[in-house]
């Protein structure tokens, strides 16, 4: 996950929500701008990019629904035939 928030804000967010994944900070908004997700107001749109191991973008979900985003991602990964990570 990439956010345009500061590392400190991302750490607070991760702790508050029990996130077990890294949240990268893009405070310069360079990455958000390159991916076309930077809104005019300066925040990043909540889009999900599915990127293959070779770096190819397989799909972009531009209608992320916070209440179902986890299940939606699992379903899309299955449709794209992305193998589950081994632990």
C-alpha positions, 0 to 999 in steps of 0.5 A: 500500500502506498499513501501520500501521508507521512510515515508517522501518520501511516504508522498510526493508521497501521496500528489503529487498524492492525495492518500486517502489511507495509504502508509506504509513504509518498509524501512528495506525491511523485509515485501517485502522480506517475500512476495517475491517482493524484486528485486535484485536491492533492490526495491519492484516489483509492485505486488498486493496481494488480501488478505481475511479478514481471512489473506488468499492470494486469488490472486497475480497480478504480471503484474500490469499496472499503467495506468489501475491498479485501474480498474484492481483491481476493476475487480479482486475484483469483480471476487473474490467476495470481498464485497465493503467497506461501508463508 
